Amino acid sequence: MAEDVCSEVMKRPWTSSYDRHVPPTVDVPDMYLQDFVRESARRHPHAPALTYFGRTITYSELEELIERAAGGLE
């Protein structure tokens, strides 16, 4: 069964654009996104959280940006 799921995932066209180190599936933790970002920022502050148009943002930078945006909503 797991083999069938994996082969189905590999048929998805967007997976061909993934970096070779990016798996086609990930285990998603059972937590809210904001908790995931906070935990990741605490555990891996200097690790890349995302890269977009050539700019990489670390987990600590992402957490700060989220906090600033949330503060503007108050």
C-alpha positions in Angstrom: 0.0 0.0 0.0 2.7 2.5 1.0 4.5 1.7 -2.3 1.3 2.6 -4.2 1.1 5.9 -2.4 4.7 6.7 -3.1 4.4 5.9 -6.8 1.2 8.1 -7.0 3.1 11.0 -5.4 5.9 10.7 -7.9 3.4 11.0 -10.7 2.5 14.5 -9.6 4.1 16.9 -12.1 5.3 19.5 -9.5 7.6 17.0 -7.8 9.9 17.1 -10.8 10.8 20.7 -9.9 11.8 19.8 -6.3 15.4 20.0 -5.3 16.9 16.5 -5.2 17.2 16.7 -1.4 13.5 17.5 -1.0 11.3 14.4 -0.4 8.0 14.1 -2.3 6.1 13.7 1.0 6.6 15.0 4.5 5.3 14.1 7.9 3.1 16.9 9.1 3.2 17.5 12.9 -0.1 17.7 14.7 0.2 21.3 15.8 -0.8 24.8 14.6 1.4 26.5 12.1 2.4 29.3 14.5 3.5 26.7 17.1 5.5 24.9 14.4 7.3 28.2 13.4 8.0 29.1 17.1 9.3 25.6 17.9 11.5 25.6 14.7 12.8 29.1 15.5 13.7 27.9 19.0 15.4 24.7 17.9 16.9 25.9 14.6 17.1 29.7 14.6 19.6 30.0 11.8 18.2 27.2 9.6 16.5 28.3 6.3 12.7 28.4 6.7 12.0 29.3 3.2 13.6 30.6 0.0 11.7 32.7 -2.4 13.0 34.5 -5.5 16.6 33.9 -4.3 16.1 35.3 -0.8 16.4 32.9 2.1 14.7 33.6 5.5 15.7 31.8 8.6 13.2 30.5 11.1 14.1 33.2 13.6 13.6 35.9 10.9 10.3 34.3 9.9 9.1 34.3 13.5 10.0 37.9 13.8 8.2 38.9 10.6 5.1 37.0 11.8 5.2 38.6 15.2 5.5 42.1 13.6 2.6 41.4 11.2 0.5 40.0 14.0 1.3 43.1 16.1 0.0 45.3 13.3 -3.4 43.5 13.5 -3.9 44.3 17.1 
